[in-house]
Amino acid sequence: MQPISKGVWLCILSQSLFGIMYLFSAWMLPLSGTDVLSCV
């Protein structure tokens, strides 16, 4: 695998993981954005 495509996959993976974590945090703890970030 070439370094460029590997970096793209890592970027997509990290973005999707953060998005899922943020959505579940907001769903489980209906707080404001700063509270969610402080909990994580």
mmCIF entry with sequence, helices, sheets and N, C-alpha, C, O atoms, coordinates in Angstrom:
data_MODEL
# 
_entry.id   MODEL 
# 
_entity.id                         1 
_entity.type                       polymer 
_entity.pdbx_number_of_molecules   1 
# 
_entity_poly.entity_id                      1 
_entity_poly.type                           'polypeptide(L)' 
_entity_poly.nstd_linkage                   no 
_entity_poly.nstd_monomer                   no 
_entity_poly.pdbx_seq_one_letter_code       MQPISKGVWLCILSQSLFGIMYLFSAWMLPLSGTDVLSCV 
_entity_poly.pdbx_seq_one_letter_code_can   MQPISKGVWLCILSQSLFGIMYLFSAWMLPLSGTDVLSCV 
_entity_poly.pdbx_strand_id                 A 
# 
loop_
_entity_poly_seq.entity_id 
_entity_poly_seq.num 
_entity_poly_seq.mon_id 
_entity_poly_seq.hetero 
1 1  MET n 
1 2  GLN n 
1 3  PRO n 
1 4  ILE n 
1 5  SER n 
1 6  LYS n 
1 7  GLY n 
1 8  VAL n 
1 9  TRP n 
1 10 LEU n 
1 11 CYS n 
1 12 ILE n 
1 13 LEU n 
1 14 SER n 
1 15 GLN n 
1 16 SER n 
1 17 LEU n 
1 18 PHE n 
1 19 GLY n 
1 20 ILE n 
1 21 MET n 
1 22 TYR n 
1 23 LEU n 
1 24 PHE n 
1 25 SER n 
1 26 ALA n 
1 27 TRP n 
1 28 MET n 
1 29 LEU n 
1 30 PRO n 
1 31 LEU n 
1 32 SER n 
1 33 GLY n 
1 34 THR n 
1 35 ASP n 
1 36 VAL n 
1 37 LEU n 
1 38 SER n 
1 39 CYS n 
1 40 VAL n 
# 
_struct_asym.id          A 
_struct_asym.entity_id   1 
# 
loop_
_struct_conf.conf_type_id 
_struct_conf.id 
_struct_conf.pdbx_PDB_helix_id 
_struct_conf.beg_label_comp_id 
_struct_conf.beg_label_asym_id 
_struct_conf.beg_label_seq_id 
_struct_conf.pdbx_beg_PDB_ins_code 
_struct_conf.end_label_comp_id 
_struct_conf.end_label_asym_id 
_struct_conf.end_label_seq_id 
_struct_conf.pdbx_end_PDB_ins_code 
_struct_conf.beg_auth_comp_id 
_struct_conf.beg_auth_asym_id 
_struct_conf.beg_auth_seq_id 
_struct_conf.end_auth_comp_id 
_struct_conf.end_auth_asym_id 
_struct_conf.end_auth_seq_id 
_struct_conf.pdbx_PDB_helix_class 
_struct_conf.details 
_struct_conf.pdbx_PDB_helix_length 
HELX_P HELX_P1 AA1 PRO A 3  ? MET A 28 ? PRO A 3  MET A 28 1 ? 26 
HELX_P HELX_P2 AA2 GLY A 33 ? CYS A 39 ? GLY A 33 CYS A 39 1 ? 7  
# 
_struct_conf_type.id          HELX_P 
_struct_conf_type.criteria    ? 
_struct_conf_type.reference   ? 
# 
loop_
_atom_site.group_PDB 
_atom_site.id 
_atom_site.type_symbol 
_atom_site.label_atom_id 
_atom_site.label_alt_id 
_atom_site.label_comp_id 
_atom_site.label_asym_id 
_atom_site.label_entity_id 
_atom_site.label_seq_id 
_atom_site.pdbx_PDB_ins_code 
_atom_site.Cartn_x 
_atom_site.Cartn_y 
_atom_site.Cartn_z 
_atom_site.occupancy 
_atom_site.B_iso_or_equiv 
_atom_site.pdbx_formal_charge 
_atom_site.auth_seq_id 
_atom_site.auth_comp_id 
_atom_site.auth_asym_id 
_atom_site.auth_atom_id 
_atom_site.pdbx_PDB_model_num 
ATOM 1   N N  . MET A 1 1  ? 0.849   -1.199 0.000  1.00 0.00 ? 1  MET A N  1 
ATOM 2   C CA . MET A 1 1  ? 0.000   0.000  0.000  1.00 0.00 ? 1  MET A CA 1 
ATOM 3   C C  . MET A 1 1  ? 0.881   1.243  0.000  1.00 0.00 ? 1  MET A C  1 
ATOM 4   O O  . MET A 1 1  ? 1.857   1.328  0.745  1.00 0.00 ? 1  MET A O  1 
ATOM 5   N N  . GLN A 1 2  ? 0.526   2.194  -0.835 1.00 0.00 ? 2  GLN A N  1 
ATOM 6   C CA . GLN A 1 2  ? 1.336   3.398  -0.935 1.00 0.00 ? 2  GLN A CA 1 
ATOM 7   C C  . GLN A 1 2  ? 1.072   4.321  0.252  1.00 0.00 ? 2  GLN A C  1 
ATOM 8   O O  . GLN A 1 2  ? -0.022  4.322  0.816  1.00 0.00 ? 2  GLN A O  1 
ATOM 9   N N  . PRO A 1 3  ? 2.080   5.105  0.624  1.00 0.00 ? 3  PRO A N  1 
ATOM 10  C CA . PRO A 1 3  ? 1.944   5.993  1.799  1.00 0.00 ? 3  PRO A CA 1 
ATOM 11  C C  . PRO A 1 3  ? 0.769   6.957  1.677  1.00 0.00 ? 3  PRO A C  1 
ATOM 12  O O  . PRO A 1 3  ? 0.111   7.257  2.673  1.00 0.00 ? 3  PRO A O  1 
ATOM 13  N N  . ILE A 1 4  ? 0.496   7.448  0.459  1.00 0.00 ? 4  ILE A N  1 
ATOM 14  C CA . ILE A 1 4  ? -0.585  8.430  0.303  1.00 0.00 ? 4  ILE A CA 1 
ATOM 15  C C  . ILE A 1 4  ? -1.931  7.792  0.608  1.00 0.00 ? 4  ILE A C  1 
ATOM 16  O O  . ILE A 1 4  ? -2.726  8.353  1.362  1.00 0.00 ? 4  ILE A O  1 
ATOM 17  N N  . SER A 1 5  ? -2.196  6.615  0.028  1.00 0.00 ? 5  SER A N  1 
ATOM 18  C CA . SER A 1 5  ? -3.479  5.955  0.266  1.00 0.00 ? 5  SER A CA 1 
ATOM 19  C C  . SER A 1 5  ? -3.592  5.512  1.717  1.00 0.00 ? 5  SER A C  1 
ATOM 20  O O  . SER A 1 5  ? -4.684  5.514  2.286  1.00 0.00 ? 5  SER A O  1 
ATOM 21  N N  . LYS A 1 6  ? -2.468  5.132  2.316  1.00 0.00 ? 6  LYS A N  1 
ATOM 22  C CA . LYS A 1 6  ? -2.485  4.752  3.731  1.00 0.00 ? 6  LYS A CA 1 
ATOM 23  C C  . LYS A 1 6  ? -2.864  5.947  4.597  1.00 0.00 ? 6  LYS A C  1 
ATOM 24  O O  . LYS A 1 6  ? -3.643  5.811  5.541  1.00 0.00 ? 6  LYS A O  1 
ATOM 25  N N  . GLY A 1 7  ? -2.321  7.104  4.284  1.00 0.00 ? 7  GLY A N  1 
ATOM 26  C CA . GLY A 1 7  ? -2.654  8.313  5.036  1.00 0.00 ? 7  GLY A CA 1 
ATOM 27  C C  . GLY A 1 7  ? -4.116  8.696  4.865  1.00 0.00 ? 7  GLY A C  1 
ATOM 28  O O  . GLY A 1 7  ? -4.763  9.148  5.809  1.00 0.00 ? 7  GLY A O  1 
ATOM 29  N N  . VAL A 1 8  ? -4.633  8.512  3.648  1.00 0.00 ? 8  VAL A N  1 
ATOM 30  C CA . VAL A 1 8  ? -6.045  8.820  3.397  1.00 0.00 ? 8  VAL A CA 1 
ATOM 31  C C  . VAL A 1 8  ? -6.935  7.904  4.218  1.00 0.00 ? 8  VAL A C  1 
ATOM 32  O O  . VAL A 1 8  ? -7.915  8.358  4.807  1.00 0.00 ? 8  VAL A O  1 
ATOM 33  N N  . TRP A 1 9  ? -6.602  6.608  4.265  1.00 0.00 ? 9  TRP A N  1 
ATOM 34  C CA . TRP A 1 9  ? -7.411  5.659  5.043  1.00 0.00 ? 9  TRP A CA 1 
ATOM 35  C C  . TRP A 1 9  ? -7.343  5.978  6.530  1.00 0.00 ? 9  TRP A C  1 
ATOM 36  O O  . TRP A 1 9  ? -8.353  5.888  7.229  1.00 0.00 ? 9  TRP A O  1 
ATOM 37  N N  . LEU A 1 10 ? -6.164  6.351  7.022  1.00 0.00 ? 10 LEU A N  1 
ATOM 38  C CA . LEU A 1 10 ? -6.042  6.717  8.437  1.00 0.00 ? 10 LEU A CA 1 
ATOM 39  C C  . LEU A 1 10 ? -6.860  7.962  8.746  1.00 0.00 ? 10 LEU A C  1 
ATOM 40  O O  . LEU A 1 10 ? -7.481  8.057  9.804  1.00 0.00 ? 10 LEU A O  1 
ATOM 41  N N  . CYS A 1 11 ? -6.858  8.911  7.824  1.00 0.00 ? 11 CYS A N  1 
ATOM 42  C CA . CYS A 1 11 ? -7.631  10.142 8.023  1.00 0.00 ? 11 CYS A CA 1 
ATOM 43  C C  . CYS A 1 11 ? -9.123  9.831  8.066  1.00 0.00 ? 11 CYS A C  1 
ATOM 44  O O  . CYS A 1 11 ? -9.837  10.321 8.941  1.00 0.00 ? 11 CYS A O  1 
ATOM 45  N N  . ILE A 1 12 ? -9.594  9.021  7.124  1.00 0.00 ? 12 ILE A N  1 
ATOM 46  C CA . ILE A 1 12 ? -11.015 8.655  7.086  1.00 0.00 ? 12 ILE A CA 1 
ATOM 47  C C  . ILE A 1 12 ? -11.395 7.873  8.334  1.00 0.00 ? 12 ILE A C  1 
ATOM 48  O O  . ILE A 1 12 ? -12.458 8.101  8.912  1.00 0.00 ? 12 ILE A O  1 
ATOM 49  N N  . LEU A 1 13 ? -10.532 6.952  8.753  1.00 0.00 ? 13 LEU A N  1 
ATOM 50  C CA . LEU A 1 13 ? -10.820 6.135  9.930  1.00 0.00 ? 13 LEU A CA 1 
ATOM 51  C C  . LEU A 1 13 ? -10.913 6.994  11.182 1.00 0.00 ? 13 LEU A C  1 
ATOM 52  O O  . LEU A 1 13 ? -11.849 6.848  11.968 1.00 0.00 ? 13 LEU A O  1 
ATOM 53  N N  . SER A 1 14 ? -9.950  7.887  11.372 1.00 0.00 ? 14 SER A N  1 
ATOM 54  C CA . SER A 1 14 ? -9.954  8.728  12.571 1.00 0.00 ? 14 SER A CA 1 
ATOM 55  C C  . SER A 1 14 ? -11.156 9.674  12.573 1.00 0.00 ? 14 SER A C  1 
ATOM 56  O O  . SER A 1 14 ? -11.772 9.894  13.617 1.00 0.00 ? 14 SER A O  1 
ATOM 57  N N  . GLN A 1 15 ? -11.488 10.231 11.415 1.00 0.00 ? 15 GLN A N  1 
ATOM 58  C CA . GLN A 1 15 ? -12.638 11.133 11.329 1.00 0.00 ? 15 GLN A CA 1 
ATOM 59  C C  . GLN A 1 15 ? -13.936 10.403 11.629 1.00 0.00 ? 15 GLN A C  1 
ATOM 60  O O  . GLN A 1 15 ? -14.792 10.928 12.341 1.00 0.00 ? 15 GLN A O  1 
ATOM 61  N N  . SER A 1 16 ? -14.094 9.191  11.091 1.00 0.00 ? 16 SER A N  1 
ATOM 62  C CA . SER A 1 16 ? -15.326 8.435  11.322 1.00 0.00 ? 16 SER A CA 1 
ATOM 63  C C  . SER A 1 16 ? -15.422 7.992  12.775 1.00 0.00 ? 16 SER A C  1 
ATOM 64  O O  . SER A 1 16 ? -16.504 8.023  13.360 1.00 0.00 ? 16 SER A O  1 
ATOM 65  N N  . LEU A 1 17 ? -14.299 7.580  13.365 1.00 0.00 ? 17 LEU A N  1 
ATOM 66  C CA . LEU A 1 17 ? -14.315 7.172  14.768 1.00 0.00 ? 17 LEU A CA 1 
ATOM 67  C C  . LEU A 1 17 ? -14.669 8.348  15.667 1.00 0.00 ? 17 LEU A C  1 
ATOM 68  O O  . LEU A 1 17 ? -15.454 8.197  16.603 1.00 0.00 ? 17 LEU A O  1 
ATOM 69  N N  . PHE A 1 18 ? -14.101 9.514  15.392 1.00 0.00 ? 18 PHE A N  1 
ATOM 70  C CA . PHE A 1 18 ? -14.411 10.696 16.199 1.00 0.00 ? 18 PHE A CA 1 
ATOM 71  C C  . PHE A 1 18 ? -15.874 11.102 16.028 1.00 0.00 ? 18 PHE A C  1 
ATOM 72  O O  . PHE A 1 18 ? -16.534 11.503 16.987 1.00 0.00 ? 18 PHE A O  1 
ATOM 73  N N  . GLY A 1 19 ? -16.367 10.993 14.799 1.00 0.00 ? 19 GLY A N  1 
ATOM 74  C CA . GLY A 1 19 ? -17.766 11.329 14.543 1.00 0.00 ? 19 GLY A CA 1 
ATOM 75  C C  . GLY A 1 19 ? -18.714 10.404 15.293 1.00 0.00 ? 19 GLY A C  1 
ATOM 76  O O  . GLY A 1 19 ? -19.693 10.855 15.887 1.00 0.00 ? 19 GLY A O  1 
ATOM 77  N N  . ILE A 1 20 ? -18.418 9.097  15.262 1.00 0.00 ? 20 ILE A N  1 
ATOM 78  C CA . ILE A 1 20 ? -19.251 8.126  15.982 1.00 0.00 ? 20 ILE A CA 1 
ATOM 79  C C  . ILE A 1 20 ? -19.187 8.377  17.480 1.00 0.00 ? 20 ILE A C  1 
ATOM 80  O O  . ILE A 1 20 ? -20.213 8.356  18.159 1.00 0.00 ? 20 ILE A O  1 
ATOM 81  N N  . MET A 1 21 ? -17.989 8.613  17.999 1.00 0.00 ? 21 MET A N  1 
ATOM 82  C CA . MET A 1 21 ? -17.829 8.869  19.432 1.00 0.00 ? 21 MET A CA 1 
ATOM 83  C C  . MET A 1 21 ? -18.583 10.134 19.834 1.00 0.00 ? 21 MET A C  1 
ATOM 84  O O  . MET A 1 21 ? -19.213 10.177 20.891 1.00 0.00 ? 21 MET A O  1 
ATOM 85  N N  . TYR A 1 22 ? -18.516 11.161 18.992 1.00 0.00 ? 22 TYR A N  1 
ATOM 86  C CA . TYR A 1 22 ? -19.198 12.421 19.299 1.00 0.00 ? 22 TYR A CA 1 
ATOM 87  C C  . TYR A 1 22 ? -20.714 12.228 19.275 1.00 0.00 ? 22 TYR A C  1 
ATOM 88  O O  . TYR A 1 22 ? -21.423 12.740 20.141 1.00 0.00 ? 22 TYR A O  1 
ATOM 89  N N  . LEU A 1 23 ? -21.205 11.489 18.280 1.00 0.00 ? 23 LEU A N  1 
ATOM 90  C CA . LEU A 1 23 ? -22.648 11.264 18.184 1.00 0.00 ? 23 LEU A CA 1 
ATOM 91  C C  . LEU A 1 23 ? -23.158 10.461 19.374 1.00 0.00 ? 23 LEU A C  1 
ATOM 92  O O  . LEU A 1 23 ? -24.196 10.794 19.945 1.00 0.00 ? 23 LEU A O  1 
ATOM 93  N N  . PHE A 1 24 ? -22.439 9.407  19.754 1.00 0.00 ? 24 PHE A N  1 
ATOM 94  C CA . PHE A 1 24 ? -22.880 8.601  20.886 1.00 0.00 ? 24 PHE A CA 1 
ATOM 95  C C  . PHE A 1 24 ? -22.777 9.377  22.192 1.00 0.00 ? 24 PHE A C  1 
ATOM 96  O O  . PHE A 1 24 ? -23.611 9.204  23.080 1.00 0.00 ? 24 PHE A O  1 
ATOM 97  N N  . SER A 1 25 ? -21.769 10.227 22.321 1.00 0.00 ? 25 SER A N  1 
ATOM 98  C CA . SER A 1 25 ? -21.637 11.041 23.528 1.00 0.00 ? 25 SER A CA 1 
ATOM 99  C C  . SER A 1 25 ? -22.802 12.018 23.630 1.00 0.00 ? 25 SER A C  1 
ATOM 100 O O  . SER A 1 25 ? -23.361 12.217 24.708 1.00 0.00 ? 25 SER A O  1 
ATOM 101 N N  . ALA A 1 26 ? -23.165 12.626 22.502 1.00 0.00 ? 26 ALA A N  1 
ATOM 102 C CA . ALA A 1 26 ? -24.270 13.584 22.504 1.00 0.00 ? 26 ALA A CA 1 
ATOM 103 C C  . ALA A 1 26 ? -25.594 12.868 22.741 1.00 0.00 ? 26 ALA A C  1 
ATOM 104 O O  . ALA A 1 26 ? -26.511 13.433 23.338 1.00 0.00 ? 26 ALA A O  1 
ATOM 105 N N  . TRP A 1 27 ? -25.697 11.610 22.268 1.00 0.00 ? 27 TRP A N  1 
ATOM 106 C CA . TRP A 1 27 ? -26.947 10.864 22.419 1.00 0.00 ? 27 TRP A CA 1 
ATOM 107 C C  . TRP A 1 27 ? -27.111 10.350 23.847 1.00 0.00 ? 27 TRP A C  1 
ATOM 108 O O  . TRP A 1 27 ? -28.208 10.400 24.405 1.00 0.00 ? 27 TRP A O  1 
ATOM 109 N N  . MET A 1 28 ? -26.038 9.862  24.432 1.00 0.00 ? 28 MET A N  1 
ATOM 110 C CA . MET A 1 28 ? -26.101 9.311  25.783 1.00 0.00 ? 28 MET A CA 1 
ATOM 111 C C  . MET A 1 28 ? -26.137 10.424 26.824 1.00 0.00 ? 28 MET A C  1 
ATOM 112 O O  . MET A 1 28 ? -26.814 10.305 27.845 1.00 0.00 ? 28 MET A O  1 
ATOM 113 N N  . LEU A 1 29 ? -25.413 11.498 26.565 1.00 0.00 ? 29 LEU A N  1 
ATOM 114 C CA . LEU A 1 29 ? -25.382 12.618 27.501 1.00 0.00 ? 29 LEU A CA 1 
ATOM 115 C C  . LEU A 1 29 ? -25.837 13.874 26.772 1.00 0.00 ? 29 LEU A C  1 
ATOM 116 O O  . LEU A 1 29 ? -25.007 14.579 26.197 1.00 0.00 ? 29 LEU A O  1 
ATOM 117 N N  . PRO A 1 30 ? -27.135 14.174 26.779 1.00 0.00 ? 30 PRO A N  1 
ATOM 118 C CA . PRO A 1 30 ? -27.641 15.358 26.062 1.00 0.00 ? 30 PRO A CA 1 
ATOM 119 C C  . PRO A 1 30 ? -27.213 16.659 26.736 1.00 0.00 ? 30 PRO A C  1 
ATOM 120 O O  . PRO A 1 30 ? -28.012 17.322 27.397 1.00 0.00 ? 30 PRO A O  1 
ATOM 121 N N  . LEU A 1 31 ? -25.948 17.010 26.561 1.00 0.00 ? 31 LEU A N  1 
ATOM 122 C CA . LEU A 1 31 ? -25.400 18.222 27.154 1.00 0.00 ? 31 LEU A CA 1 
ATOM 123 C C  . LEU A 1 31 ? -25.000 19.174 26.043 1.00 0.00 ? 31 LEU A C  1 
ATOM 124 O O  . LEU A 1 31 ? -25.233 18.900 24.865 1.00 0.00 ? 31 LEU A O  1 
ATOM 125 N N  . SER A 1 32 ? -24.405 20.278 26.413 1.00 0.00 ? 32 SER A N  1 
ATOM 126 C CA . SER A 1 32 ? -23.909 21.205 25.403 1.00 0.00 ? 32 SER A CA 1 
ATOM 127 C C  . SER A 1 32 ? -22.600 20.669 24.817 1.00 0.00 ? 32 SER A C  1 
ATOM 128 O O  . SER A 1 32 ? -22.039 19.703 25.335 1.00 0.00 ? 32 SER A O  1 
ATOM 129 N N  . GLY A 1 33 ? -22.116 21.287 23.746 1.00 0.00 ? 33 GLY A N  1 
ATOM 130 C CA . GLY A 1 33 ? -20.923 20.793 23.064 1.00 0.00 ? 33 GLY A CA 1 
ATOM 131 C C  . GLY A 1 33 ? -19.695 20.780 23.961 1.00 0.00 ? 33 GLY A C  1 
ATOM 132 O O  . GLY A 1 33 ? -18.904 19.838 23.907 1.00 0.00 ? 33 GLY A O  1 
ATOM 133 N N  . THR A 1 34 ? -19.523 21.806 24.785 1.00 0.00 ? 34 THR A N  1 
ATOM 134 C CA . THR A 1 34 ? -18.345 21.879 25.647 1.00 0.00 ? 34 THR A CA 1 
ATOM 135 C C  . THR A 1 34 ? -18.395 20.794 26.718 1.00 0.00 ? 34 THR A C  1 
ATOM 136 O O  . THR A 1 34 ? -17.361 20.237 27.086 1.00 0.00 ? 34 THR A O  1 
ATOM 137 N N  . ASP A 1 35 ? -19.585 20.493 27.217 1.00 0.00 ? 35 ASP A N  1 
ATOM 138 C CA . ASP A 1 35 ? -19.711 19.442 28.222 1.00 0.00 ? 35 ASP A CA 1 
ATOM 139 C C  . ASP A 1 35 ? -19.370 18.081 27.625 1.00 0.00 ? 35 ASP A C  1 
ATOM 140 O O  . ASP A 1 35 ? -18.718 17.260 28.270 1.00 0.00 ? 35 ASP A O  1 
ATOM 141 N N  . VAL A 1 36 ? -19.814 17.845 26.390 1.00 0.00 ? 36 VAL A N  1 
ATOM 142 C CA . VAL A 1 36 ? -19.515 16.579 25.727 1.00 0.00 ? 36 VAL A CA 1 
ATOM 143 C C  . VAL A 1 36 ? -18.012 16.432 25.530 1.00 0.00 ? 36 VAL A C  1 
ATOM 144 O O  . VAL A 1 36 ? -17.450 15.366 25.783 1.00 0.00 ? 36 VAL A O  1 
ATOM 145 N N  . LEU A 1 37 ? -17.358 17.503 25.076 1.00 0.00 ? 37 LEU A N  1 
ATOM 146 C CA . LEU A 1 37 ? -15.917 17.439 24.848 1.00 0.00 ? 37 LEU A CA 1 
ATOM 147 C C  . LEU A 1 37 ? -15.165 17.246 26.159 1.00 0.00 ? 37 LEU A C  1 
ATOM 148 O O  . LEU A 1 37 ? -14.140 16.563 26.183 1.00 0.00 ? 37 LEU A O  1 
ATOM 149 N N  . SER A 1 38 ? -15.649 17.828 27.241 1.00 0.00 ? 38 SER A N  1 
ATOM 150 C CA . SER A 1 38 ? -14.967 17.676 28.526 1.00 0.00 ? 38 SER A CA 1 
ATOM 151 C C  . SER A 1 38 ? -15.158 16.264 29.074 1.00 0.00 ? 38 SER A C  1 
ATOM 152 O O  . SER A 1 38 ? -14.299 15.754 29.793 1.00 0.00 ? 38 SER A O  1 
ATOM 153 N N  . CYS A 1 39 ? -16.291 15.626 28.731 1.00 0.00 ? 39 CYS A N  1 
ATOM 154 C CA . CYS A 1 39 ? -16.519 14.250 29.184 1.00 0.00 ? 39 CYS A CA 1 
ATOM 155 C C  . CYS A 1 39 ? -15.611 13.288 28.440 1.00 0.00 ? 39 CYS A C  1 
ATOM 156 O O  . CYS A 1 39 ? -15.153 12.294 29.003 1.00 0.00 ? 39 CYS A O  1 
ATOM 157 N N  . VAL A 1 40 ? -15.350 13.589 27.160 1.00 0.00 ? 40 VAL A N  1 
ATOM 158 C CA . VAL A 1 40 ? -14.488 12.712 26.380 1.00 0.00 ? 40 VAL A CA 1 
ATOM 159 C C  . VAL A 1 40 ? -13.058 12.972 26.798 1.00 0.00 ? 40 VAL A C  1 
ATOM 160 O O  . VAL A 1 40 ? -12.138 12.344 26.274 1.00 0.00 ? 40 VAL A O  1 
# 
